[in-house]
Amino acid sequence: MAKADQTLHEIKEEVRELRVLYKELVDRLIPVDKPTVVEKRAIKERDEVATERELMGALGVRHRD
């Protein structure tokens, strides 16, 4: 049973090492930029809901009353 415990411990250590290596790889490939002031404001502000008329106007479709 001690051999199985030792093997399990070694596997856990290797998995930890792989996780660290994977995290470092991802950090290099996909850098995380800090949000700009505009992005922070957009995240915090409440979203506005467009009306059907506004959507159709943006698409260039005249709204029928």
C-alpha angles and dihedrals in degrees: 000000000000090000090054091049091050092049091049091050091051091050091051091051092050091050090052090051091049091051091053092048092047091050091051091049093050091047090054095045097042110033115198114228122201113250118259122240090259092050092049090051091048090052094050100040123086114255120250118228116222119222123233089253091055092048093049091047091053089052091049094246117136112234117236116221 
